[in-house]
Amino acid sequence: MLVLGGTGFIGRTIVERLLADGHTPTLFNRGRNASLFPEVSQLVGDRYAGDFGALRDGSWDAVVDVTSYTPRDVGWAMDALGDRVGRYLFISSHAVIAGAGPGLRPPIRDASWPLTDETYGPSKVACEQDVVQRFGSRATIVRPVKVAGPYDDPDGLVYWVRAAARGGRVALPGDPAQPIQLVDSRDLARLVVNLLVADRGGAFLAAGPATTFSGLIQICAEAAGTSVEVVPEPSRGRFPLVRDPSMWATLHRTPAPEMGAVTPLLTTARDVLAWDRASSA
């Protein structure tokens, strides 16, 4: 298995799952975190600069593309690999879905970086189309909702776990009734590996349990063993997981049956808290 990326958040969790299940991953990235998996073959290049020289030789049963955001990204990767990879699994996003679904948003092929709420999903749609056009039945698309778990950055569940761990009043610049749906990164990784092993093509939505924003904060408090009071405040710009009511219809997706049993939010919150404390020690 070739993993494009593999040392960040989602990619790292997928590599851990591949290794735990006895597979042999090869990583292709800029080599900045090579010490994470010293036992794994790592090829160095910069896909965003078009530097794919390290992929000139070799072949793989499958590739997991964690780091393509625009058609240029995925196009360069597919050109570099040619016919030397069996299956192409593309990590997309539920943001490709128009509203509550089931249709997809119109693709955008020329969005400038950084991507926005208006261009991120449509750019991923264009990527999906290009992968399917090139690989046909050998294309696998995975569309996760917001991913949470160890190794995540602070712009997500980590923020609210930290806030709840302090106890007391927790300011919420949004509506406590807002829907929240996350997917544990380890559940996502399990789905990815299972699809690769089964050689499954098609599109699959990765989602976990749903709750409300106030419910999520209470779950985080339970994970930390604290008591909290959720204090709603007026919205003050972009804030972790806070979404405008116009987007609420997009915040609850039906997971693919292939997900199987999913990790409870309480378990995810506890594991994120333990990881965050350990990494900050």
N, C-alpha and C positions, 0 to 999 in steps of 0.2 A: 504494500500500500504506500503510495506517495501522498504526503500531506503538504500542501502549499500553505506555509505558516507553521503552526504546531507548537509555538512556545508562548503564545499569549494567553487568552482566556479559554475560548471555545476549542481552539486547536489543541491546546495543551491537554484539555480533558479528553479529547478524542484520542490523542496519542497514548495517554495513560490507559484508556480502555483497550486500544489495540494491543498494547503490551500485555495487559492483564489477561486478555483472551488468547494469547499465544501467537499473535501476528507479528510480522516484521515490517515496521514502518520505516520509510525514508523521509526525511524532512528537507524542504527547500525554503530557505528564508535568508535574511541578511546576516545571520550568524551572530547576532548580538546576545543570545541566551543559550549558546551551545552547551553550557555546563548543565543545563536542566536534564538532558537525556544523553549522558556520555556514552551509553551503550548503543545508541542509535546512529545509523549513518545519516550525516547531515551535509547537504549540498548548499553552497553559499551563492547567492545572487540577489539582485534587487528587481523584483518583478515590475515595480512601478517606474523603473528607469529602463525597462525593456532588456535587462541583463539576465538572460536565461541560458548563458553558456554552460552552466553546470548541469543542465538537463539535456545536453547534446547527445549523450549516450545513455543507455539503459532502457529497460521496459518494466512496466508494472501492471499488476492485475487491475488496479483501480487507483484513481486519484481523488482526494478529498480537497476541494477548493474552498478554503475558509475565508480567503482574503480578497475576493473579487467584488468590486462595487459598481464598476462601469463596464459597458461593452468592450472598451479598449482593454481593460484588465483581463477579462475572460478570453478575449480574442487572442491576445499575445500568449496567454498560457496554453490555449489549445493549439496554436500554431507551433509553439515550442515543442509540445509533446507529440504532435502528429498522430500517427497510428500506433504509437508505442505504449498505449494505455488501454486497458480493456473497458473499464467503466468510468464515467465522469460523474462524481457526486458533487453537486453545487449547493453550498449553504446559502440559501436565499433568506427571505424574511416574510412574515405574515403581512408586512406592509405592502406586498404586491397585490393584496386583495382589495377590491373596491368596496369601501364601507363595510357592511356586515357580510358581504359576499353574495353569491359565490364567484362572481366574475372578477377578472383582474383589471387593474388600472391600465390606462394607455401607456405604452412604453415611451421612455425618453432616452435618446441615444447620445445627446450632446450636452449633458448637464456639466456644469463647472464644479470644481471642488472648492470648499467642502460642500457635500450634499446636504440638503435640507429636508424637512418633512414633506415638502412638495416634490422633491426630485429623488429621494432615496428609494422609495418603493418602485416608482416607474423605471428607475435605472436598473434595479434588480429584475424587473419584468423583462427588460431588454436582454439582460444577461441570460436569464432562463431561456428565452427564445433562441438565443445563439447556441447555447449548449445543446438544446433539443434538436435544432437544425443540423448541428455537426454530428452528434452522437446517436440521435434517434432513440431506439429502444435501449441503448446503452447509457442513456442519460437518466440520472436520479436527482430530483430536486427535493430539498428539505427546507421547509418554511417554519422556522421557530417564532414563537412569540418572544417577549422580552426574556432573556436568559439570565438566570441567577445561580450563584454557586461560588465555591472557593476560587480564588484568582481573579474575581471580577474587579472592575474599577469602581470608584466611589459613586458613579453616576447611576445608581440603581439600588438594589436591596441593601448593599453595604451601608449606604447613608442612613437608612431607616433602622437597621440593626444597631448601628452606633448610637443613634438618637434615643432609641428605646432602652438601650443598655444603661444610659445615664439616669433613667427613671424620671418621675415627675411630669411636668408639662412638656408635651411635644407639639411644637407649632407645625401645623399643616397648611401651607399656602394653597389650598384647594378645597374640594368638597369631600368630606369623609365618606360619602356614599359612592364615590367614583369606583367603578369596577376595576379590579386588579387581577391580572392573570400572568403568571410566570411559568417558565419551564426550568426545572433543575438541569444544570449543564451536564450532569452525569446521566440523566434520562435521555437528553439529546444525544450524547455520545453513544449510549447503548443502542438507540434507534439507528444512528448512522452506521455503526459497525454491523448490526444485524442485517440492514439492507444490503450492505456490501457483501456479506457472507452469503446471503440468499440470492445475490445477483438480481435484485429487484429494480426495475425501472419505474418511472412515474413520479408524481408529486405527492409529498407527505407533509402534513401539518404537525408540528411538534408543539404541544401545549400541556400545561399541568393544571393544578387546582386553581379555582377562581375564588375570590373573596372581594371585600370592599377595602378601601384605603384604611379606614379605621380598624377593620378586621385585621389587616396586615400588620399595622402597628401594634395591636394587642398580641398578635402571634409573635412578633419580634420581642415584645416585653416578656412573654412567657418563656421564650428561648433564653433570655438573659436573666430570668428570675427577678424582674423588677415590676413595679406598678407604675402605670402611666396614665396621664389625662391628655386626650387628643384635643388640641385647641385650634379650631379652624381660623385661618387668617385670609385676608384678601390675596388673590393671586399676585405674585411679584416676579413675573418673568418665568423663564424656563427653570424647572425644578425637578429633581429626580423622581421619575414615575408619574408626576402630575400632568394630567392631560386636560385640555379644554373639553367641556361637555359635548361639543360638536364631534369629538372623536370617540365618545364612549361606545358607540355601536361597533367599533373596531377592536374593543378590548376584551372580547370573549370569543374564543375560537374553539371549535370542536376538534379534539386531537385525533390523529389518524389511529385506527384500531391497532396498527402495528406498534404503537407506543406501549401497549400493555399497562401494567400497574405503574403509577407515577409516584414520585416521592412527595410525602406531605410537606406543606409549606413550613410547618414547625421544624421538621428535620432539616430542611434547607437552611432556615434561619439559624438554627443551632450550629450547623456546620460552617456557615459563613462567619458567624461570631467567633467560633473557635479558631478558624483560619486567620481572621483579621487580628485577633489578639496575639496569636503566635507570630505572625509576620511583622507585627509592630513591636514585639518584645526586644 
